[in-house]
Amino acid sequence: MVSFGSIQPRYLQLAWALVLLLLIPLHDAPLPNPQEEYERARLLFLHGYLEKSQLAADKGYKQYIDSGPEWAAKFQLLEAEAMAWRGMNANALSLLAEQPSLQNSSEAVLKKLLLEGSDLAHLLRFSEAEQKLTDAARICKETSYSECGFLPRARGILAMARGRFPDA
């Protein structure tokens, strides 16, 4: 066992200085900004880095699930969207089913319905997809969310999956 008497004062001072240097950045570290983190993950998606976007969205979801459920919902929807674009439709549906209560705004519910409808169409579950898109259309009749612009695309995906190319 080493006694403090045998440790040279210079080494003790260096050890304390190192500990203090390691603690300084923790004190001044900025708090994470969910808007900036979401925009970074969304930009990755828009630039085609789907896997990186999915991972960033998953990280954001886990980070804000307790402290900011509305942000967790946005990250969850982005993660599901990235999964869908990667062809992971079944995984995206499972993710969206995990925490259905997170989507508490009409716009988030709309986006979820559109994603589910498209995923179900890709999985050839036509009647379920049709129901989701009908529910989404009902919301779009009552509101003017920008997400409503994606309803024709989702209907086109369903028509293509059914082999009804003129309807698509």
C-alpha positions as CSV (number, residue, x, y, z in Angstrom):
1,M,0.0,0.0,0.0
2,V,1.2,3.5,-0.8
3,S,1.2,6.1,1.8
4,F,0.6,9.7,1.1
5,G,4.0,10.5,2.6
6,S,5.7,8.6,-0.2
7,I,3.9,10.4,-3.0
8,Q,5.8,13.3,-4.1
9,P,4.0,16.7,-3.9
10,R,4.6,17.4,-7.6
11,Y,2.8,14.3,-8.8
12,L,-0.1,15.0,-6.4
13,Q,-0.4,18.5,-7.9
14,L,-0.3,17.1,-11.4
15,A,-3.0,14.6,-10.6
16,W,-5.3,17.3,-9.1
17,A,-4.7,19.5,-12.1
18,L,-5.7,16.7,-14.5
19,V,-8.9,16.0,-12.5
20,L,-9.8,19.7,-12.6
21,L,-9.1,19.9,-16.3
22,L,-11.4,16.9,-17.0
23,L,-14.2,18.5,-14.9
24,I,-14.2,21.9,-16.5
25,P,-15.8,20.9,-19.9
26,L,-18.6,19.2,-18.1
27,H,-19.5,22.4,-16.3
28,D,-19.6,24.5,-19.4
29,A,-21.1,22.0,-21.9
30,P,-24.2,23.5,-23.6
31,L,-27.5,21.8,-23.2
32,P,-28.7,19.8,-26.2
33,N,-31.1,21.7,-28.5
34,P,-33.7,19.2,-29.8
35,Q,-34.6,21.5,-32.8
36,E,-31.0,21.5,-33.9
37,E,-30.6,17.8,-33.4
38,Y,-33.8,17.1,-35.3
39,E,-32.7,19.3,-38.2
40,R,-29.4,17.5,-38.4
41,A,-31.1,14.1,-38.5
42,R,-33.7,15.5,-41.1
43,L,-30.9,16.9,-43.3
44,L,-29.2,13.5,-43.3
45,F,-32.4,12.0,-44.5
46,L,-32.9,14.6,-47.2
47,H,-29.4,14.1,-48.5
48,G,-29.9,10.4,-48.7
49,Y,-27.9,9.3,-45.7
50,L,-30.8,7.1,-44.6
51,E,-29.0,4.8,-42.2
52,K,-27.3,7.8,-40.5
53,S,-30.6,9.6,-40.3
54,Q,-32.3,6.6,-38.8
55,L,-29.5,6.2,-36.1
56,A,-29.6,9.9,-35.3
57,A,-33.4,9.8,-35.0
58,D,-33.2,6.8,-32.8
59,K,-30.7,8.6,-30.5
60,G,-33.0,11.7,-30.4
61,Y,-36.0,9.5,-29.6
62,K,-34.2,7.9,-26.7
63,Q,-32.8,11.2,-25.4
64,Y,-36.2,13.0,-25.3
65,I,-38.6,10.2,-24.5
66,D,-38.8,11.3,-20.9
67,S,-38.0,15.0,-21.0
68,G,-39.8,16.0,-24.3
69,P,-42.4,13.6,-25.6
70,E,-43.3,15.9,-28.5
71,W,-39.7,15.8,-29.7
72,A,-39.5,12.1,-29.1
73,A,-42.5,11.7,-31.4
74,K,-40.9,13.8,-34.1
75,F,-37.7,11.7,-33.9
76,Q,-39.7,8.5,-33.9
77,L,-41.6,9.5,-37.1
78,L,-38.3,10.5,-38.8
79,E,-36.8,7.1,-37.8
80,A,-39.8,5.3,-39.2
81,E,-39.6,7.3,-42.4
82,A,-35.9,6.5,-42.9
83,M,-36.7,2.8,-42.3
84,A,-39.4,2.9,-44.9
85,W,-37.2,4.5,-47.5
86,R,-34.6,1.8,-46.7
87,G,-37.3,-0.8,-47.5
88,M,-37.6,-1.8,-43.8
89,N,-41.4,-1.5,-43.8
90,A,-42.2,-4.1,-41.3
91,N,-39.6,-2.6,-38.9
92,A,-41.1,0.8,-39.4
93,L,-44.6,-0.5,-38.6
94,S,-43.3,-2.1,-35.4
95,L,-41.6,1.1,-34.4
96,L,-44.7,3.2,-35.0
97,A,-46.8,0.7,-32.9
98,E,-44.3,0.8,-29.9
99,Q,-45.5,4.2,-28.5
100,P,-48.7,5.2,-30.2
101,S,-49.5,7.7,-27.4
102,L,-46.5,9.9,-28.4
103,Q,-48.3,11.2,-31.4
104,N,-50.6,13.6,-29.6
105,S,-50.9,16.4,-32.3
106,S,-53.2,16.0,-35.3
107,E,-50.2,16.6,-37.6
108,A,-48.1,13.9,-36.0
109,V,-51.1,11.5,-36.2
110,L,-51.5,12.4,-39.8
111,K,-47.8,11.7,-40.6
112,K,-48.0,8.4,-38.7
113,L,-51.1,7.3,-40.7
114,L,-49.4,8.2,-44.0
115,L,-46.3,6.3,-43.1
116,E,-48.3,3.3,-41.9
117,G,-50.5,3.3,-45.0
118,S,-47.4,3.3,-47.3
119,D,-45.7,0.6,-45.3
120,L,-48.8,-1.6,-45.3
121,A,-49.1,-1.1,-49.0
122,H,-45.5,-2.2,-49.6
123,L,-46.2,-5.3,-47.4
124,L,-49.3,-6.0,-49.6
125,R,-51.7,-5.5,-46.7
126,F,-54.1,-3.5,-48.9
127,S,-57.3,-3.3,-46.7
128,E,-55.3,-2.1,-43.7
129,A,-53.4,0.4,-45.9
130,E,-56.6,1.7,-47.4
131,Q,-58.1,2.2,-43.9
132,K,-55.0,4.2,-42.7
133,L,-55.1,6.4,-45.8
134,T,-58.9,6.9,-45.4
135,D,-58.2,8.1,-41.8
136,A,-55.5,10.4,-43.1
137,A,-57.8,11.8,-45.7
138,R,-60.4,12.6,-43.0
139,I,-57.8,14.6,-41.1
140,C,-56.8,16.4,-44.3
141,K,-60.4,17.4,-45.0
142,E,-60.5,19.2,-41.6
143,T,-57.1,20.8,-41.7
144,S,-54.5,22.2,-44.1
145,Y,-51.3,20.5,-42.9
146,S,-48.4,20.4,-45.3
147,E,-48.3,16.6,-44.7
148,C,-51.6,16.4,-46.6
149,G,-49.5,16.9,-49.8
150,F,-48.1,13.4,-49.2
151,L,-51.6,11.7,-49.3
152,P,-51.7,11.4,-53.1
153,R,-48.2,9.8,-53.0
154,A,-49.3,7.3,-50.4
155,R,-52.4,6.5,-52.5
156,G,-50.1,6.1,-55.5
157,I,-48.0,3.7,-53.6
158,L,-51.1,1.7,-52.7
159,A,-52.3,1.7,-56.3
160,M,-48.9,0.6,-57.6
161,A,-48.7,-2.3,-55.0
162,R,-52.1,-3.4,-56.2
163,G,-51.0,-3.3,-59.8
164,R,-53.5,-0.6,-60.7
165,F,-51.0,1.5,-62.7
166,P,-53.5,4.0,-64.3
167,D,-54.8,4.8,-60.8
168,A,-51.3,5.4,-59.5
